[in-house]
Amino acid sequence: MLVLGAGVQGLSTGVVLAESGCRVRIRTAEHPQETTSAVAGAIWGPTSLHPVERARRWAARTHAVFLDLAAHPETGVHSTLGTVASRTGFPESPPGSLGLLDGVRPCGAGELPSGFAVGLRATVPLVDMPRYLEYLTNRFLEAGGELVLGPVSGLAEAAEESPLVVNCTGVAARELVGDPGVRPVSGHHVVVDNPGIEEYFVELGDTGEWASYMPHGQRLVLGGTAVEHDWSRTPDSRAAEGILRRCGAIQPLLHDVRIRGTIVGLRPTSDAVRLHTEHFAGARVVHNYGHGGSGVMVSWGCAQEVAELVLAEAR
């Protein structure tokens, strides 16, 4: 079978299918380390994906896998205590998928930065994406999978190559399958030397700018921005300056840290995740795209559902 895309969705799906005994080839326009997944923060945290109940199930299944992976440092997954906070209040408490966790508690007096109204303390998986994508790639290859650098021209070419295609192309699905509901939401992160921060911080809000920082050993990933319908992956110095200013106002240790670089990704956003099957040009196509900025946190759940769809029909 053929999987299109080698971001976190494509690789996770490839791993699950290959380890289920399927012969799997992944074709990708970009090396895994060049995909949007590589520039993610990344955290298993609140999500507003639709459809809501399926997204909660995907998130719960992914959380269980991440807890297992966190016991192995080479994966890049690590369970970390930190704070999720809002300046105006949460639409629900706990927000989103945090309601699936035990041990979440409200922030006490003195635990919130100035200007924030509410916050929660929770231990969740953080994922060092460059290390994690390398781990997934190696695991896929060790399971007998084949990784080919080279995109398909369209679904017709994919259908000619394999009677079973899994579409994990992210924002590229807009052109690949003619889905105008998929749109890019560009996001900046600034990577800096970690000055000794061990906890994460995530600001929740409805603006296109916020403060967040994710510790991954010696490096810290600061966020963030969200600009809809922006296809540019060129770093913007003003966006980076804003991120540094917002994060520094919350955590003084971030003043004057050494900057390693600014990275930009295109989140494949849609009104709802597209995870379903269709028939096209004699092939069966399983779509798995439209995860926005929550692709990492639902990746294993989505991959497992894809495998269930594929294997159920193969029996």
Order of alpha helices (4+ residues) and beta strands (2+ residues): beta-alpha-beta-alpha-beta-beta-beta-alpha-beta-alpha-beta-alpha-beta-beta-beta-beta-beta-alpha-beta-beta-beta-alpha
